[in-house]
């Protein structure tokens, strides 16, 4: 019995493997981001003099969260590039197959949250009021990034379905049993 995963010489299996890697990285990002929000809330509640341990934990989680956010963006971009190359190799128009509403909304949201992240002022704990204002902006920014990650999951599964259709309608698609 021929399945989608063996279609087009196993290309679908490789694409699915890459997709699961994107989703795993996104899931780890969400876990760390939620932990980071919790740490930020604890630090914010303890201002103007939060415990040093909570500050250090928040700093570490923030670093991991940032790395994972940009990492899953990079992996999603690579996966999207693979999808685009595959669609082109099958003679279909990538703009028609891959430009879905969730993908467009996700891209716009990513640009907005990255811009907002760079717009946050870089302050020290010694500047109490500005540090508190920065924390108040970081929490909604993290919630927005978590929501964008959920949108990425929707977009990825939608594109996966569209990629299946492209592969199964390609001239070299396997015959079904």
N, C-alpha and C positions, 0 to 999 in steps of 0.2 A: 504494500500500500504506500503510495507516494504522499508525502505530507508537505506542507509549506516549507518546513525547515530544510528540506532537501531540494527545494526548487532552485533553479538557476545555479546548479553546481554548489549548493551549500551557502550561497551568498546570504540567504535569509537567516541562516543559523548564526553567521558572523554578525549580522546586523542586530539580531536579537541579543546576542552576547554583549555587544557594545551597549545596547539599550539597558540591559540589566545592570551594567556597570554604572551608567548614568544614574539610574534609579537608586542603586545602593548608595552612591555618593550623596545623592540628594537626601536620602533617608537619614544618613549619618549627620548631614548638615542640619536637618530639622531637629534632631535630638540635641545636638550641641547648641543650636540657637535657642531652644526652649530653656536649656540649662543656663545659658548666658542671660536670658531675660530674667530668670529667677534670681541670678546673682546680682543683676543690675537693680532689681526691685529691693533686694536686701541692702545693697549699698545705698540706694536712694533713701530708704527708710531710716538708715542710720546716720545720715548727714546731719550735722556738718563734720562729724568725726567718726567715720565708719571704721570698724576693726581692720587692721592691716591684712589679716588672712582673707577676709571677704574681698578686699580690693585686689589682692594677688590672684585669687580664684577668678574674679571677674576679668582681670587682664588676660589670664591664660585662656579662659573660655572665649573671650573676644578675639584673641589671636587665632585660635582653632576655628572659630566660626567664620572669620574672614577668609582664612585659607580654604576652608571647605566650600564657602560660597563661590569664590572665584574658581576653585577646582571643579565644582559641578557645572559652572558656566562653561569652562573650557571643555569638559567632557561632552556636554550637550552640544556645543558648537562642532566638535569633531564628529559626533554621531549625526548631526544634521548635515554636515559636509558629506559623510558617507551615504546618507539617504539621497542627497542631491546628485552625487556621482552615479548612484545606482539607477535613479530615475532617468538621468540623461543616457546612460548606457542602454536602457530599454526603449529609447526613442520617445519618451514622454517629456512633457514640459514641466520642469520642477516648480515653476511659479504656480501652475494649476494644481499640482499634487500637494505641494508642501506649504503653501501660503494659506494656512487655516486661521480662523479667528483666534483660537487659543495661542497659536504660535505668535501672531502679531501682537496680541495683548501681552504675552509673556515678554517679548522683546522690548516693548515700550515700557513695561514695568521695570525690567532690569535696568534700562537706561536711566529711568527716574530714580531708582534706589541707589544706583552707583553714583549718580550726580549728587543726590542728597547726602550720601556718605562722605563724598569729598567736600561738600559744603559745610559739614559739621566743623565747628571751630576746634582747634587742638588746644586744650587747656590742661592745666595741672590741678591736682587736688587742692593745692594751696589757694587757688582762686575759687573759693567755695561756691559763689553764686553761679558763675559761668560753668563750673563743673556740674552743678545740679541741672542747669539748663541743657547741657549736653546730654546728660543721662535721660532727661525727659524726651529728647528727640531720638535717642538711640533705641529706646524701647519700641515706639511705633515703627521705626525703620526695620527692626528685626521682625516684627509681626508682618510687615509688608513683604519682607523677603521670604518668610515662611509661607505666606499666602501665594507668592509667586512660585515657590517650589511645588505647591499643590497644583497650581495651574500648569507647571511644566509636566507633571505626571499625566494630567489630562491630555496635554498636547502630544506627549510622547506616545501614549496608547492610541490616540487618534491617528497619528502619523504611521504608527505600526500597522494599523488596519489599512491605511491607504497604500502603504508599501506592499502589503500582501496582495492587494488588488492589482497593483502595477506588475508585480512578479507573475501573478497567476494569469494575467492577460497578455504577457509578453510572448513573442513568437517562439521562444525556446522554453516556455513553461511546460512542466511535465504533464503527461496525460493522467487524469484522475482514474482511480480504480473503482 
